[in-house]
Amino acid sequence: MSIEIFTASFKLCNWLGVCPSFSIYQHLFTMKKITVLCLFVFGMISLAKAQVSVGINIQNSRNFITVGTDTDKELFGEARLGLGRRTGLELMGGYNFVRKSDVNVYVGAALGLFDHYHPRRDRYYDDTYLAIPFGVFLKPFNDKKFGFVIEAAPVFYGEYGSYLRGGVGFKYTIR
């Protein structure tokens, strides 16, 4: 009952435009859900003893938190949570055409499912897009679980045009 009252109060205040402080509570509630989800996913990964990679990509259009399969395999996949004013989701499948102990070079295909931030920076575009990432995964340390990512990807975004996205990041493989 209290959630229904909170929701009704929130909708009324937003409609009237007099209670901007309620949006803070909504964001805190969303952050709690994301925190619980992350704890659950990492807990399941540690119990499964699977080879999973986690990382952060810092790119010119937006930053991504990544969770995926082992990047040392010939074929690998990633789910990328885009951060910014709004969150977005990108699913990427990659193929390592160079696999060495110190470096992997890959190409892939990515599908952005919603909330894409175009570099025109005039607004968010709530539509799907296609990206073709090319990247290098460098593992300079003796422990080959940690490495650095350098990636560039042309992004094709329907009627709004295309652009080249690039960035750097790091990954850690849980084995």
N, C-alpha and C positions, 0 to 999 in steps of 0.2 A: 504494500500500500504506500509506503514512504517513497518508493521509486516512482510510482505513478504520480504522486503529488509533486515530486521534484521535477519530473518530465513535464508535467502540465505547467508548473511555475516557470520552467526554463523556456518553454514555447511561448508563453504569454509575455515574458520579459523580452525575448528576442523580437516578437512581433511588435511590441511597443517601443523597443529600442532603448529601454531605461535601465536594464540590469546587465551591463557587460561583464560583471564579476562572475556571473553564472558560467560563462564560457571557460573560465579558469578551472572550475570544478569538472566540466566536461573533459577538458584536456587531461586533468589529473586522473580521471577515471579511465581514459584511453591509455595513458601511460602505465597504469596498474595492469591493464589487460596485456599490454605488450611485454611488460616485465614478467608476468606469470607465464606467458607463452614462451619467452626466451628461456626461463628457468626449466620449463617442462621439456623443451627441445634439447637443451644441453644435458639434462638429466637422462633423457632417452638415449642420446648419443653415447654418453659415458657407460650406460648399461649394455648397450648393443655391441660395444667394442668394434665398431665399424670404422672404416677409414673415411673420415669426413673432414672437409676443409672449412675453415671459417676465416673471414677477413674483412678488410675495409678497403674500398676503392675511392680515391679522391679524384673526381673528374671535373672537367670544366663546366659541365651542365648541372650536375648534382653529385652528391656523395652516396655511396652504396654500402650497406652491410651485406656480406655474402655468406651463404651457407651452401655447400655443395659436396659432391663426391670427391674422391682422391684425385688431385690434379696431375699425379704421375701416371695415371692410366691413359691408354690410347684415346678412349672416349670418356668424357666427363660432363657433368651437368652442374648448374648453379641456379639458385634462387637469389635474386638481388632485391633487397628492400631499399628503395630510393628515399633519401631523407631530404628535408628542406621545409618549406612552408607547409607542404602536404606530403604524405607518404605515397610512394608508388611501388609497383611490383614489376620485375623483369625476370623472365625465365630464359636461361642461356644454355645451349648445348655446345660443347667444344670438341675439337679433334686436335690432338698433339701430333704434328707431323715431324717434330724434332723432339726426341726424348733422350736426354742425357742425365747423368747424375747431378750436374750443376745447373742445367738450364733446360727448360721446355719452351718450345715455340708452338703457338696454337692459333687456330682460326675457328670461328664459330658462327652461330646464328642465334639471335636473341629476339624475343617477342616481349614488348612492353605492353602490359595489359590495361593499365589505367594511370591517369594523372601524370602526364609527361610534361616536363618543364622545358619548353623551347627556348633557345638562346636569345630570341627576340626580346624576352623578358617582359613582354607586355601583359601576359596572362598565362594561366595554366590551361593546357589543352587536355581535355578528358577523353582520350581516344587511344587506340592501339597504334604501335609503331614497330618497325623492324630495324634491327641493328645487326651489323656484321663485324664483330670484334676480332681484331688481330692483336696478339699479345705475346709477351715474353715473361716467363716466370723464372726468376733468378734465385738460386739457392746457394749463397756464398759461404754458409757456415758448415761445419762438420755434421751437425745434426740437420739432416735434410728435411725436417718437418716444417721449418720456417723459411719463408722466402719473400722476395719483392716482386711486384707485378708492374709491368709497363704495358699499357693498352691503348689502342686507338680504334675507333669504330665509326664508320659512316652510319648515320641514323636517317632512315627514310620515314617521313611522317606525312603521308597522304598529300592533301591539298595545301598543307602549310609548308611544304618544301623539305629539304634535307640539309644536314650539316655534319661536320666532323667532330666527334667527341673524343677527347683524350684525357689520360690521367695516369696516376701512379697509385700504388697501394701495397698492402702486405697480406700474406696468408699464412695460416698455421694449420697443419694437417694433424688431426687427432688419430693416432694409431694405437 
